[in-house]
Every structure is written in C-alpha cells, then in structure tokens.
Amino acid sequence: MEENFDLTYKTLFRRYYANLLFYATRIVGEDEAEDVVQDVFVELWRRKETMKIGEQIQAFLYRAVYTRALNVLKHRDIVNSYEAVTLEIHKKRIEFYQPDSNDVVKRIEDSELRRKLSEAINELPDKCKMVFKLSYLHDMKNKEIAEAMGISLRTVEAHMYKALKLLRDRLGYLNLLAALFFLGKVSVLVNSVVLLV
C-alpha cells in the first residue's frame, strides 16, 4: 500500500504542482504561494493511510489549495491589520478564484497558452523583455523601472509599446489578452493593447 501510494503521490506532484502553484499565486501572491502548495502536498502525505485517490483528486487539490490560501489571507489580515480597501480586494479575488463558481480551473489548466506566452516573452529583445518582465511579472511602475534600469520614462514606455506589439503579433490579440489575464493585468493593459490594433 505505502509503495503504491508513494508512486501515486509522485505522479500527482509532477502533474499538478506547477498549476497549483500558479493558482495559489493568483490568490496569495508569489511570496507565499509555494508554502501553500507544499503544505497541501504535506497534508496529503500525512493522510496517506486514510486517503483514497480517485477521479476527484484534481478538485480535492484545488479545494485544499483554495482553503489553505484563505487561511493565509486571514492570518495576513490579522498580522498586518489591513485597511478596508485591501480587504475588499482580497474578497473580490477570493470570489473570483473560487473553483466552484466559474471556470478558473479550466483557465489555469490551459498550460499551452502560458507556454506560448513564456516563449514569446523570451523572444523579445533583451531590453524589451526586461521592461516587460519588471512591469507584468514584478508589478513595477514605469517610473520605478526607469530608475532601476537607469533609463528615461519615455524609453520605458517605448520598450513596453514595442513588447506589447511584438507579443500581439506573435500571439494574436485575443490570445495576448487571455495570456495577460493569467498575469492578472488585463484591466490595466486593455487600453495599451487596443492602441496596437
């Protein structure tokens, strides 16, 4: 039994870890997402004697990550005593990513689109790539990017325009919007992309 569970556990880990990490990141942010997912897999291992793994394992893992992420947010709220606006943002994020109420699992499992986005980003010219990553992957503002890279704000904006244009050409308009949705940036970016059409 234990040897059989060990093999199943490793298979589940390889199959779901990356997507669960991406899911947790959307809810709690990059700093704590890995801990959330690892805690879920540790708990799964602890329950190996009583755990029956069947068709519902994907739903179970997403639900466990969701619950653990909620606990992280609650703990964070207590420790940092967030203001009402921040709590409302968390509430909206939690409602949006609640796996029973929409097709979030389907979107997250769409690894092909994320792979294409990653490839397209890596094909950008070096400066464009750096500006894009700082903006969309590290949530830096254009002014912060300009200071960090030692370039003008106008140059940052030019690199962002070029990056978005190249990504749109490579991925297509709708795929670019969908891919940027994965990054949580659609609302900020729709105007920029529309300008490129």
C-alpha positions, 0 to 999 in steps of 0.5 A: 500500500505505502509503495503504491501510494508513494508512486501515486503521490509522485505522479500527482506532484509532477502533474499538478504542482506547477498549476497549483502553484500558479493558482495559489499565486493568483490568490496569495501572491508569489511570496507565499504561494509555494508554502501553500502548495507544499503544505497541501502536498504535506497534508496529503502525505500525512493522510496517506493511510486514510486517503483514497485517490480517485477521479476527484483528486484534481478538485480535492487539490484545488479545494485544499489549495483554495482553503489553505490560501484563505487561511493565509489571507486571514492570518495576513489580515490579522498580522498586518491589520489591513485597511478596508480597501485591501480587504475588499480586494482580497474578497473580490479575488477570493470570489473570483478564484473560487473553483466552484463558481466559474471556470478558473480551473479550466483557465489555469489548466490551459498550460499551452497558452502560458507556454506560448506566452513564456516563449514569446516573452523570451523572444523579445529583445533583451531590453524589451523583455526586461521592461516587460518582465519588471512591469507584468511579472514584478508589478513595477511602475514605469517610473520605478523601472526607469530608475532601476534600469537607469533609463528615461520614462519615455524609453520605458514606455517605448520598450513596453509599446514595442513588447506589447506589439511584438507579443500581439503579433506573435500571439494574436490579440485575443490570445495576448489578452487571455495570456495577460489575464493569467498575469492578472493585468488585463484591466490595466493593459486593455487600453495599451493593447487596443492602441496596437490594433 
